[in-house]
């Protein structure tokens, strides 16, 4: 009498066949990425927009195009998660949600991220080599963002000449940001962490840290402890004197980050404040501006506890 039970080898082949058929059936199913309506697309010169569309739109717009390998079970869920997160930080298809000044800031940050080889993400470029931005294309982007006017509006020399009494009175009254962070001039006695320049009009930045921040950097402590504070002082377009010395331009703003993991839990434990011009006018129309700040930091520097321009290694 023959044994009606299949052999172990046949069982293995049967199970393998079922798995292969199942994967094949699911492989080309639609990935769970939904493209919402475009409410207001970013307006850029044609050559600039062509580069941005190719390099950024699959993740940072409502016009995501899914490749066949993005639809493989398991991968499709990861793609959907990445796209959702990327859109929350920067969405070129909902550009009207950003105030004009923030729009310019985001464009500068995009160019800086590409120049620093942070964007598009390396893993994304491995599967989408067409998203790579060439040196010539990066030069096109740099030239464009340097035509933006946002960083050139403050003429501090003229303000000092014409408004000295008013300016002095404004500075004597300590400014407070909309989320309750006061300006504090004592940062000028802190240790300088770094000095950087950027493509946003050639601005120059000096980054200061309080004792807690400096100690954490020296000891390679990440995430940074509560009480750590950073101040970034920003000057406008640099100039070169007749002896070849590079000098900062007009003073633009002071940016503050304060670590308090409980108080600022919704913004990764960091409180943000910004004070513009010599009058140190608090930035933003509502306290929600901090969400715009942390979204940029999430996109570009999550590996350093969301802090730019610090030596963590």
Secondary structure, 3 states (H helix, E strand, C coil): CCCCCCCHHHHHHHHHHHHHHHHHHHHCCCCCCCCCCCCECCCCCHHHHHHHHHHHCCCCCCCCCCCHHHHCCCHHHHHHHHHHHHHHHCCCCEHHHCCHHHHHHHHHHHHHHHHCCCCCCHHHHHHCHHHCCCHHHHHHHHHHHCCCCHHHCCCHHHHHHHCHHHHHHHHHCCCECCCCCECCHHHHHCEEEEEEECCCCCCEEEEEECHHHHHHHHCCCCCCCCCCEEEEEEECCCEECCCCCEECCCEEEEEEEEECCCCCHHHCCEEEEEEECCCCEECCCCCCHHHHHHHHHHHHCHHHCCCCCCCCC
